[in-house]
C-alpha cells in the first residue's frame, strides 16, 4: 500500500512539473503567440530551465508508472511492462512503413 502511494506521488510530482514547465512557456507568449524575452541570455536560461523541467518530469512520470506496473504485474501491470521489455530487449518498435 505504501509503495503504491509513493509511486503515485512520484507520478503526480512529475505531472505537476510538466504542467509548470508548459505554463512557463505559455506565460511568456504575447498576444500574437510569439515568445517574448528581454535578452538573449534570458531566452537561453528560460528555455534550458523549461527543457530540464520537462526531462525531469518525464523521467519521474515514467518511473512512477513503471514502479506501479511492477507492483501490479499480476493484474494490469503486464500491459505496461510488455512494450517496455520489448524495447529493452529488441531495441525498436515495428512499424508498417519501410
C-alpha positions as a LaTeX table, in Angstrom:
\begin{tabular}{lrrr}
\hline
Residue & $x$ (\AA) & $y$ (\AA) & $z$ (\AA) \\
\hline
Unk1 & 0.00 & 0.00 & 0.00 \\
Unk2 & 2.75 & 2.49 & 0.88 \\
Unk3 & 4.64 & 1.55 & $-2.30$ \\
Unk4 & 1.56 & 2.41 & $-4.35$ \\
Unk5 & 1.28 & 5.77 & $-2.62$ \\
Unk6 & 4.96 & 6.50 & $-3.22$ \\
Unk7 & 4.72 & 5.60 & $-6.92$ \\
Unk8 & 1.56 & 7.68 & $-7.31$ \\
Unk9 & 3.23 & 10.59 & $-5.54$ \\
Unk10 & 6.28 & 10.38 & $-7.84$ \\
Unk11 & 3.96 & 10.32 & $-10.87$ \\
Unk12 & 1.92 & 13.28 & $-9.64$ \\
Unk13 & 5.03 & 15.35 & $-8.90$ \\
Unk14 & 6.24 & 14.63 & $-12.42$ \\
Unk15 & 2.87 & 15.64 & $-13.87$ \\
Unk16 & 2.94 & 18.87 & $-11.84$ \\
Unk17 & 6.46 & 19.66 & $-13.10$ \\
Unk18 & 5.33 & 19.09 & $-16.68$ \\
Unk19 & 2.34 & 21.37 & $-16.13$ \\
Unk20 & 4.52 & 24.10 & $-14.63$ \\
Unk21 & 7.08 & 23.95 & $-17.46$ \\
Unk22 & 4.37 & 24.22 & $-20.11$ \\
Unk23 & 2.72 & 27.07 & $-18.17$ \\
Unk24 & 6.01 & 28.96 & $-18.10$ \\
Unk25 & 6.14 & 28.76 & $-21.89$ \\
Unk26 & 2.53 & 29.92 & $-22.17$ \\
Unk27 & 3.08 & 32.86 & $-19.83$ \\
Unk28 & 5.96 & 34.15 & $-21.96$ \\
Unk29 & 3.85 & 34.41 & $-25.12$ \\
Unk30 & 2.44 & 37.72 & $-26.29$ \\
Unk31 & $-0.94$ & 38.35 & $-27.98$ \\
Unk32 & 0.39 & 37.05 & $-31.31$ \\
Unk33 & 1.65 & 33.76 & $-29.89$ \\
Unk34 & 5.36 & 34.58 & $-30.03$ \\
Unk35 & 7.64 & 34.08 & $-27.04$ \\
Unk36 & 8.98 & 37.35 & $-25.64$ \\
Unk37 & 12.32 & 37.59 & $-23.85$ \\
Unk38 & 14.13 & 40.62 & $-22.51$ \\
Unk39 & 17.51 & 39.42 & $-23.79$ \\
Unk40 & 19.23 & 36.52 & $-25.48$ \\
Unk41 & 20.62 & 35.37 & $-22.13$ \\
Unk42 & 17.16 & 35.20 & $-20.58$ \\
Unk43 & 15.98 & 33.22 & $-23.60$ \\
Unk44 & 18.77 & 30.65 & $-23.16$ \\
Unk45 & 18.18 & 30.36 & $-19.43$ \\
Unk46 & 14.42 & 30.16 & $-19.78$ \\
Unk47 & 14.50 & 27.52 & $-22.48$ \\
Unk48 & 17.12 & 25.42 & $-20.68$ \\
Unk49 & 15.13 & 25.53 & $-17.43$ \\
Unk50 & 11.97 & 24.51 & $-19.27$ \\
Unk51 & 13.74 & 21.70 & $-21.09$ \\
Unk52 & 15.34 & 20.35 & $-17.92$ \\
Unk53 & 11.98 & 20.52 & $-16.09$ \\
Unk54 & 10.37 & 18.55 & $-18.93$ \\
Unk55 & 13.06 & 15.86 & $-18.86$ \\
Unk56 & 12.82 & 15.53 & $-15.07$ \\
Unk57 & 9.02 & 15.42 & $-15.29$ \\
Unk58 & 9.07 & 12.73 & $-17.99$ \\
Unk59 & 11.56 & 10.66 & $-16.01$ \\
Unk60 & 9.52 & 10.95 & $-12.81$ \\
Unk61 & 6.26 & 10.08 & $-14.56$ \\
Unk62 & 7.79 & 7.05 & $-16.28$ \\
Unk63 & 9.39 & 5.94 & $-13.01$ \\
Unk64 & 6.05 & 6.18 & $-11.21$ \\
Unk65 & 4.18 & 4.24 & $-13.90$ \\
Unk66 & 6.84 & 1.52 & $-14.18$ \\
Unk67 & 7.01 & 1.14 & $-10.40$ \\
Unk68 & 3.22 & 0.83 & $-10.20$ \\
Unk69 & 3.24 & $-1.67$ & $-13.07$ \\
Unk70 & 5.83 & $-3.86$ & $-11.36$ \\
Unk71 & 3.78 & $-3.83$ & $-8.16$ \\
Unk72 & 0.62 & $-4.86$ & $-10.05$ \\
Unk73 & 2.17 & $-7.25$ & $-12.53$ \\
Unk74 & $-0.46$ & $-9.94$ & $-11.98$ \\
Unk75 & $-3.46$ & $-7.78$ & $-12.83$ \\
Unk76 & $-2.74$ & $-4.90$ & $-15.24$ \\
Unk77 & 0.99 & $-4.28$ & $-14.95$ \\
Unk78 & 1.96 & $-6.68$ & $-17.72$ \\
Unk79 & 0.18 & $-4.43$ & $-20.26$ \\
Unk80 & 2.58 & $-1.62$ & $-19.37$ \\
Unk81 & 5.66 & $-3.77$ & $-18.95$ \\
Unk82 & 5.32 & $-5.76$ & $-22.20$ \\
Unk83 & 6.19 & $-2.86$ & $-24.57$ \\
Unk84 & 8.94 & $-1.67$ & $-22.23$ \\
Unk85 & 10.53 & $-5.14$ & $-22.20$ \\
Unk86 & 10.18 & $-5.35$ & $-25.99$ \\
Unk87 & 12.02 & $-2.05$ & $-26.46$ \\
Unk88 & 14.68 & $-3.03$ & $-23.91$ \\
Unk89 & 15.45 & $-6.44$ & $-25.46$ \\
Unk90 & 14.70 & $-5.93$ & $-29.16$ \\
Unk91 & 15.53 & $-2.25$ & $-29.41$ \\
Unk92 & 12.87 & $-0.95$ & $-31.78$ \\
Unk93 & 9.13 & $-0.64$ & $-32.30$ \\
Unk94 & 7.99 & $-2.34$ & $-35.50$ \\
Unk95 & 6.02 & $-0.18$ & $-37.94$ \\
Unk96 & 4.27 & $-0.76$ & $-41.22$ \\
Unk97 & 6.36 & 1.69 & $-43.24$ \\
Unk98 & 9.80 & 0.85 & $-44.56$ \\
\hline
\end{tabular}
